[in-house]
Every structure is written in structure tokens, then in C-alpha cells.
Amino acid sequence: MGFNKKFISEEVIIKTFDRGETLKSLFSADSLLFMDNKASEVYQLYQQGMSDTNIKLFIDGKKNTN
């Protein structure tokens, strides 16, 4: 039995969206290691229930999260 960990960065999140995958699939692991502040912010927004579409806009800098 292995331990599933993922290294998450803004680049990884963008590539996930580009492949048409969801954040749910990206964040499904035993351990998540965040490589930059943007990735950590995205995870917090995901945990708060923000949609993938709105998170993508946040990454692109087009939407205020407040």
C-alpha cells in the first residue's frame, strides 16, 4: 500500500484545467504539498465551495474573491 502525495503549483492547476480535468481530481490525494501561494489560495477557495470556473477566473486575475 502506498502513500499518495501530490505537489501542487499554479502551473499544475493551469495544466489540470487545460486538460479539461476538475480540481476534485487534482486534490484527491493523501497529502497535498503546495509549492506557491497561488496554489494554496486556490485550495482554500476550493474548500470554501467556489466553482472551478470561478477559480479559473481567479487564477487569470479577472475576479475578486471578496
Sequence and secondary structure as in RCSB ss.txt:
>XXXX:A:sequence
MGFNKKFISEEVIIKTFDRGETLKSLFSADSLLFMDNKASEVYQLYQQGMSDTNIKLFIDGKKNTN
>XXXX:A:secstr
    EEEE HHHHHHHHHTT  HHHHT SSEEEE SHHHHHHHHHHHTT  HHHHHHHHTT     
